[in-house]
């Protein structure tokens, strides 16, 4: 088949003939029907696919997942020219198979029901009630397949006054409080709310959804009954406020933005050295004493205003300028070497070129090269899950919309005549 997927594990890359001898993957035998698009849902299903699940990505005929067109940048071919593969799409859809089905027609709806009967999990991110219009709601699908786990991902969930609203990561970061605590202080240059540089509400929702799916699969194995999972970006965004949310619930005071500083720990922020910036992340009083010695100001650790962290938080405005002045006297790498030797948490601020060139990042195998029918330069960021017996495997995202349509329909029991009729009708592509 043109553009056939290529498996890639560390062992298989070194010795392809050993691929058949590798142990089965953790989720081998689990079939996922993926009716999601863009990021939160695809991130969930990509994680499941990385762990060995057979993920069937259902896409709209003609256009497919929106992110197929979200470029530039695009993957480059051997001549350095743009291919049709948007980097965004490639980053969230590896290890999947693509089938193009028009769920707006009766034949397409019947196919989804047929595939759902043979699936363990269905993930979707349609608007609340949309799939019910086609008879593809969770309750209807579970009548035919009681073991089916259905995970619905929306902006605001299946209940509540906002249930019918469309929810997007950017808006959710604002509504969910994250932007109120992200960004420089209003009284400093560049002050004001900021979104995070990646779509964290989508990504965290995708990861929480993955955890929920695995828990529901465990329950289905034990009881024979699937569950309906209601995942909302806003719920996830509020949950991931973590200690900052807990601070508010304990005090009733809405926290203000602190830029790169920490609400509960001092010094724990970015500081300027003579030639750049570094992160100083002092986590306890013993580390603070070591830092003071390195900075040439051992007396700070004896000062009652600074000796204990709770005092340093209260006297932040007095301590931080002293540290700023001390760190400006030497270059960044001088401080990093000294602080690392003393086991005082610190680090550089890398751009992405520096990040991917970092020896630790490279040693951990964080970038995986993949064979691709359109390019010999495809590299993907590895899944960080490292299992000792069932390692993650990698196949590139399906470049062709509906690339596996015939294969999947045949597996579902469709005859060649049925497949041809479905293609002719436009129900599949």
Secondary structure by P-SEA (a helix, b strand, c coil): ccccbbbbcccccccccccccccccccccbbbbccccccaaaaaaaaaaaaccbbbbbbcccccccccccccccccccccccccccaaaaaccccbbbbbbccccaaaaaaaaaaaaaccbbbbbccccccccccccaaaaaaacccbbbbbbcccccccccccccccaaaaaaaaccccccccccccccccccccccaaaaaaaaaaaaaaaaaaaaaaaaccbbbbbbbbaaaaaaaacaaaaaaaaacccccccccccccccccbbbbbcccbbbbbbbccaaaaaaaaaaacccccccccccccaaaaaaaccccaaaaaaaaacccaaaaaaaaaaacccccccccaaaaaacaaaaaaccbbbbbbccccbbbbbccccccccccbbbbccccccccaaaaaaaaacccaaaaaaaaaacccc
